[in-house]
Amino acid sequence: MAEYKLLLPSMGEGVMEATIITWLFNEGDNVKEDDSVVEIATDKVDSDVPTPVSGKIVKILKQKDEVAKVGEAIAILEIEGEGGNTASEEVTETPAATPDANTLKTIEEPLSPTATSHVEFSGDLYLSPLVKSIAQQENISETELKSIKGSGLEGRITKEDILAYVNNRGNQPIQQAAPVQQVAPAPQPMATSAPVSTVPVAAGDEIIPMDRMRKIIAENMVKAKQIAPHVTSFIETDVTNVVKWRNKHKDIFEKREGEKLTFMPIFVKAVVKAIQDFPMINVSLNGENIIKKKNINIGMATALPDGNLIVPVIKNADQLSLSGLAKAINDLAYRARNKKLRPEDTQGATYTISNVGSFGNLMGTPIIPQPQVAILAIGAIVKKPAVLETKDGDVIAIRQLMFMSHSYDHRVVDGSLGGMMLKHVHDYLQNWDLNTEI
């Protein structure tokens, strides 16, 4: 038998540690490969950590509420094999699948220092020891690994996935990742914290300690207001065409795709088009430098069952169709409410939408998430009498109306830019084409 150290895996850029929430197995329990063994919490999301090997948990090294750093051992497993202490990245197995003789021969041969010294991985990908060893022996780069669609838990690459890739490697296009320029964040002046007053507690009052996520939200909201001078513009939009179009297509779409068609994909599509019209909304401020973002990643403020808030991110929203947006939004919302988001699902937003109308609110003054410079709040859709201009004169009709409020950082976004961007979102929604395909 051999010992295997279960390490806290990399959980995305900028995430360096996590807090243990609860262990799903006890010492002495047997676990299988890909079993979720522990729930952890980062400053972004709560998630599970699976074990990449099968074995018995002989020692839990990090207890509930303790903090572990990425790469630190959190448990020791006893696994089949010989030898003493074995770190997780050093465990190797003989694969059961035999795609062909050459591949099998390569995998079964012991690794030599020269065979793997030139293949390194940044940690952005979660790889089991076996998958990592195959990738090293076959000189598969990290760029190639990212092109492999994993069939394992949460899209992870399995042994079968990588062996299939090896067999068909000659037919796989290799994409070279463009170098990314790292911009060091400029130091921000320390904000003077207001003194905390003591609140009197009367008989019968209940004291409720903040949970971890509420503390993070509170800290981020205070920081956002301290950093960015907020300005908010408002507009009322006639979304009658949007409502008619959705009513016409929602049942057809659900039957065809097995997905709900909400209003959010339409709102995101309009926002993306407006950002393309005004790309200086899609920026961040770094000291005295404005960083103009290439990608359009839309944050989607989502209320959780426990009353907290999280903002999953629709990556490259400008490259998705309405159907693709609907699927991405439904997937992120479902995983957010069921604590299945990965840390990377909440990173990289360049603009955020908050649908306060889902709570019956007409409008709001949203706080800009740092380091973004703008956020849009969508209000409830309400039937109202409205004046319409027709060729025969003005008439009063019942229309579906909705308020939108646009908060923006006045350091870099003036009223003209913030207001025009909002007006373009308004125009795209109010003039929604009833013949739009999905």
C-alpha positions in Angstrom: 0.0 0.0 0.0 1.1 3.6 -0.6 0.2 7.0 0.9 -1.3 9.6 -1.3 -1.5 13.3 -0.3 -4.7 15.0 -1.5 -3.7 18.5 -2.3 -6.0 21.6 -2.6 -6.1 22.1 -6.4 -5.7 25.3 -8.3 -9.1 27.1 -8.5 -8.4 29.8 -11.0 -6.4 33.0 -11.3 -6.0 35.0 -8.1 -7.4 32.3 -5.8 -4.7 31.3 -3.4 -6.5 29.7 -0.5 -9.8 28.2 0.6 -11.6 27.5 3.8 -12.8 24.0 4.6 -16.6 24.0 5.0 -17.2 20.3 5.7 -15.8 16.9 4.9 -18.2 14.6 3.0 -16.3 11.5 4.2 -14.7 10.6 7.5 -11.3 9.0 8.3 -11.4 5.3 7.5 -13.9 5.8 4.7 -13.2 4.4 1.2 -13.5 6.8 -1.7 -13.5 6.3 -5.5 -11.8 8.4 -8.2 -13.7 11.6 -8.8 -15.8 11.4 -5.6 -16.3 14.8 -4.0 -14.7 14.5 -0.6 -14.7 18.0 0.8 -16.6 21.2 0.4 -14.5 24.4 0.4 -15.2 28.1 0.2 -13.1 30.8 -1.5 -13.7 34.5 -1.6 -15.6 33.8 -4.9 -17.6 30.6 -4.6 -18.3 27.5 -2.6 -17.3 24.3 -4.4 -16.4 20.6 -3.9 -13.0 19.0 -4.2 -12.9 15.5 -5.9 -10.2 13.0 -5.3 -8.3 12.0 -8.5 -7.6 8.5 -7.1 -9.4 5.7 -5.3 -8.4 4.8 -1.8 -9.1 5.0 2.0 -8.9 8.3 3.9 -6.5 7.6 6.7 -5.9 11.2 7.9 -7.7 14.5 7.5 -5.1 17.3 7.8 -7.3 20.3 7.5 -10.4 20.5 9.7 -13.7 22.4 9.3 -13.1 26.2 9.2 -9.4 25.9 8.7 -7.7 27.6 5.8 -5.6 25.7 3.2 -3.4 27.2 0.5 -3.4 26.0 -3.1 -1.1 23.0 -3.4 -1.2 22.2 0.4 -2.1 18.7 1.5 -5.5 18.5 3.1 -5.8 14.7 3.6 -3.8 11.5 3.3 -5.2 8.5 1.4 -4.1 4.9 1.4 -4.0 3.6 -2.1 -3.0 0.4 -3.9 0.7 0.2 -4.7 4.0 0.0 -3.1 6.3 2.6 -1.6 6.3 5.2 1.1 4.9 8.7 1.0 3.6 9.7 -2.4 2.7 13.3 -3.4 -0.4 13.6 -5.5 1.4 14.7 -8.6 3.8 11.7 -8.4 1.2 8.9 -8.4 1.1 6.9 -11.7 -1.1 4.1 -12.8 -1.2 1.7 -15.7 -4.2 2.7 -17.8 -6.9 0.0 -18.4 -7.6 1.2 -22.0 -5.4 0.0 -24.8 -5.9 2.3 -27.8 -3.0 0.8 -29.7 0.3 -0.9 -29.0 2.5 2.2 -29.5 0.5 4.3 -27.1 0.3 1.6 -24.5 4.1 1.0 -24.7 4.8 4.7 -24.2 2.5 5.0 -21.2 3.8 1.9 -19.5 7.5 2.9 -19.8 8.9 4.7 -16.7 9.3 8.4 -17.1 12.8 9.7 -17.6 13.8 13.2 -16.5 14.4 14.2 -20.1 11.0 13.0 -21.2 9.1 15.4 -19.0 11.4 18.2 -18.2 10.1 20.4 -21.0 6.4 19.9 -20.3 5.0 22.1 -17.5 1.5 23.2 -16.6 0.4 26.4 -15.0 -2.2 24.9 -12.7 -5.2 26.6 -14.5 -6.3 23.1 -15.5 -7.2 20.4 -13.0 -5.5 17.2 -14.1 -5.4 13.9 -12.3 -2.0 12.4 -11.8 -2.6 9.8 -14.6 -3.8 12.4 -17.1 -0.8 14.6 -16.2 1.7 11.8 -16.7 0.2 10.8 -20.1 0.3 14.5 -21.2 4.0 14.7 -20.1 5.0 11.5 -21.8 3.2 12.5 -25.1 4.5 16.1 -24.9 1.0 17.5 -25.0 1.1 21.2 -24.3 -1.2 23.1 -22.0 -2.7 24.8 -25.1 -3.6 21.4 -26.5 -5.1 20.2 -23.2 -7.4 23.2 -23.1 -8.7 22.2 -26.5 -9.8 18.8 -25.3 -13.4 18.6 -24.2 -13.4 16.6 -21.0 -16.2 14.1 -20.3 -15.4 13.8 -16.5 -16.9 15.5 -13.5 -17.5 19.3 -14.3 -15.8 18.9 -17.7 -12.5 17.4 -16.4 -10.3 15.5 -18.8 -10.4 11.8 -18.1 -7.9 9.0 -19.0 -10.2 8.0 -21.9 -10.4 11.6 -23.2 -6.6 12.1 -23.4 -6.0 8.6 -24.9 -8.6 9.3 -27.6 -6.8 12.6 -28.2 -3.4 10.9 -28.6 -4.8 8.5 -31.2 -6.3 11.3 -33.2 -3.6 13.9 -32.5 -2.4 14.1 -36.0 -5.8 15.5 -37.0 -6.1 18.0 -34.2 -5.3 21.7 -35.0 -2.9 23.2 -32.5 -3.7 26.8 -31.6 -1.0 29.0 -30.1 -2.1 31.1 -27.3 -1.4 34.8 -27.7 0.9 36.3 -25.1 -0.9 38.2 -22.4 0.6 41.4 -21.2 0.4 41.6 -17.4 -0.4 45.1 -16.0 0.6 45.6 -12.4 -2.2 47.2 -10.5 -1.5 50.7 -9.4 -1.6 51.2 -5.6 -4.9 52.6 -4.4 -4.9 55.2 -1.6 -6.1 53.8 1.7 -9.6 54.9 2.5 -10.2 56.2 6.0 -12.6 53.9 7.7 -15.4 55.6 9.6 -15.5 54.7 13.3 -17.8 51.8 14.1 -20.5 52.9 16.5 -21.8 50.5 19.2 -25.4 49.6 18.5 -27.6 49.2 21.6 -29.3 45.8 21.8 -32.7 45.8 23.4 -34.4 42.8 25.1 -35.7 40.4 22.6 -33.4 41.6 19.8 -31.7 38.8 17.9 -28.0 39.0 17.1 -27.2 37.2 13.8 -23.4 36.9 13.0 -22.6 37.6 9.3 -21.7 34.5 7.4 -18.5 34.4 5.3 -20.2 35.4 2.0 -22.1 38.3 3.6 -18.8 39.6 5.1 -17.2 39.5 1.6 -20.2 41.3 0.0 -20.1 44.0 2.7 -16.4 44.6 2.2 -16.6 44.7 -1.6 -19.6 47.0 -1.6 -17.9 49.5 0.8 -14.7 49.3 -1.3 -16.6 49.9 -4.5 -18.3 53.0 -3.2 -15.0 54.4 -1.8 -13.1 53.9 -5.0 -15.6 55.0 -7.7 -17.7 58.2 -7.8 -21.1 56.8 -8.8 -23.5 58.6 -11.2 -26.8 57.0 -12.3 -28.9 57.7 -15.4 -32.5 56.5 -15.8 -34.7 55.7 -18.9 -38.1 54.2 -19.4 -38.4 51.7 -22.3 -41.4 50.3 -24.1 -40.6 46.5 -24.3 -44.0 45.5 -25.8 -42.3 43.9 -28.8 -39.9 42.0 -26.6 -42.8 40.6 -24.5 -44.7 39.6 -27.7 -41.6 37.9 -29.2 -40.8 35.9 -26.1 -44.4 34.8 -25.6 -44.4 33.6 -29.2 -41.1 31.6 -28.9 -40.8 30.4 -25.3 -42.8 27.2 -25.6 -41.2 26.3 -29.0 -37.7 27.0 -27.6 -38.3 24.9 -24.4 -39.7 22.0 -26.5 -36.7 22.2 -28.9 -33.9 22.9 -26.5 -35.2 21.7 -23.1 -34.3 25.2 -21.8 -36.4 28.0 -20.4 -36.4 31.2 -22.5 -36.3 34.2 -20.0 -35.9 37.9 -20.8 -32.3 37.9 -19.7 -30.8 36.7 -23.0 -32.6 39.5 -24.8 -31.3 42.1 -22.3 -27.7 40.7 -22.6 -27.9 40.8 -26.4 -29.0 44.5 -26.3 -26.3 45.4 -23.8 -23.6 43.6 -25.9 -24.7 45.5 -29.0 -24.6 48.8 -27.1 -21.1 48.0 -25.7 -19.9 47.4 -29.2 -21.3 50.9 -30.1 -19.5 52.4 -27.1 -16.4 50.2 -26.3 -15.1 52.7 -23.7 -17.8 51.4 -21.3 -16.0 48.1 -21.5 -12.9 49.3 -19.6 -11.1 49.2 -16.2 -9.0 51.9 -14.5 -5.5 51.1 -13.5 -4.1 54.1 -11.7 -3.9 56.8 -14.5 -4.2 54.2 -17.3 -7.5 53.0 -18.8 -7.5 49.4 -19.8 -9.8 48.8 -22.8 -11.0 45.2 -22.7 -11.0 43.1 -25.8 -13.5 40.5 -24.5 -17.1 41.3 -23.5 -17.8 39.3 -20.4 -21.2 40.0 -18.8 -21.6 39.6 -15.1 -25.1 38.5 -14.1 -26.1 39.3 -10.5 -27.9 36.3 -9.0 -29.7 36.1 -5.7 -29.0 32.9 -3.8 -31.5 30.9 -1.6 -29.7 32.0 1.6 -30.3 35.7 0.7 -26.7 36.3 -0.5 -25.6 37.5 -3.9 -23.2 36.2 -6.4 -22.2 37.3 -9.9 -21.5 34.5 -12.4 -20.0 35.6 -15.7 -21.1 34.9 -19.3 -17.7 34.8 -21.0 -17.4 36.2 -24.6 -21.1 37.1 -24.6 -20.7 38.9 -28.0 -19.8 35.5 -29.6 -23.0 33.8 -28.5 -26.4 33.6 -30.3 -29.6 34.2 -28.4 -30.0 30.4 -28.0 -26.4 30.2 -26.8 -27.0 33.1 -24.3 -30.1 31.4 -23.0 -28.3 28.1 -22.3 -25.3 29.9 -20.7 -27.5 32.0 -18.5 -29.7 29.0 -17.4 -26.6 26.9 -16.7 -24.9 29.6 -14.6 -28.1 30.5 -12.7 -28.7 26.8 -11.9 -25.2 26.2 -10.7 -25.1 29.4 -8.7 -28.2 28.4 -6.8 -27.0 24.9 -6.2 -23.4 25.8 -5.1 -21.8 24.2 -8.2 -20.0 27.2 -9.6 -16.3 27.0 -10.2 -14.1 30.0 -9.1 -13.4 30.9 -12.8 -17.2 31.2 -13.3 -17.2 34.4 -11.2 -14.0 36.0 -12.6 -13.3 38.3 -15.6 -16.6 40.3 -15.9 -16.2 43.5 -17.8 -19.8 44.8 -17.4 -22.6 43.7 -15.1 -26.4 43.5 -15.3 -28.7 43.3 -12.3 -32.3 42.3 -12.8 -34.0 44.0 -9.9 -37.4 43.6 -11.7 -37.3 39.9 -10.7 -38.2 41.1 -7.1 -41.0 43.4 -8.4 -38.8 46.6 -8.1 -39.3 49.3 -10.7 -35.7 50.6 -10.6 -32.6 50.7 -8.5 -29.2 52.5 -8.2 -26.8 49.6 -8.5 -23.2 49.6 -7.1 -20.4 49.1 -9.7 -18.4 46.0 -9.1 -14.7 46.7 -9.1 -12.7 46.9 -11.4 -15.6 47.5 -13.8 -16.8 51.0 -14.6 -20.6 50.5 -15.2 -23.6 48.4 -14.3 -27.1 48.2 -15.6 -30.2 47.6 -13.4 -33.3 46.2 -15.2 -36.7 47.0 -13.5 -40.0 45.2 -13.6 -42.1 45.1 -16.8 -45.4 46.8 -16.0 -48.5 47.4 -18.2 -49.2 51.1 -18.4 -51.1 53.6 -20.6 -48.7 55.3 -23.0 -49.0 57.9 -25.7 -48.2 56.5 -29.1 -47.5 58.5 -32.2 -49.3 57.2 -35.3 -49.9 58.5 -38.8 -53.4 59.5 -37.7 -52.2 61.4 -34.6 -51.4 60.5 -31.0 -53.3 57.7 -29.3 -53.2 56.2 -25.8 -52.6 52.5 -25.7 -51.7 49.8 -23.1 -48.0 49.1 -23.4 -45.4 47.0 -21.5 -43.0 49.5 -20.0 -39.8 49.0 -18.0 -37.3 51.3 -16.2 -33.5 50.9 -16.6 -30.9 52.6 -14.4 -27.3 52.8 -15.4 -24.6 53.5 -12.8 -21.2 54.4 -14.0 -17.8 55.5 -12.7 -17.5 59.3 -13.2 -13.7 59.1 -13.2 -13.7 57.6 -16.7 -17.3 57.7 -17.9 -19.0 61.1 -18.3 -22.7 61.7 -18.4 -22.7 61.8 -22.2 -21.1 58.4 -22.6 -23.1 56.8 -19.8 -26.3 58.3 -21.1 -25.8 57.5 -24.7 -24.9 53.9 -23.9 -28.1 53.5 -21.9 -30.1 55.1 -24.8 -28.7 52.6 -27.2 -29.8 49.7 -25.0 -33.2 51.4 -24.8 -33.4 51.6 -28.6 -32.4 48.0 -29.2 -35.1 46.8 -26.8 -37.8 49.2 -27.9 -37.3 48.4 -31.6 -36.9 44.7 -31.1 -37.6 42.9 -34.4 -40.6 40.5 -34.0 -39.0 38.4 -36.8 -35.8 37.7 -34.8 -34.8 34.1 -35.1 -33.6 31.9 -32.2 
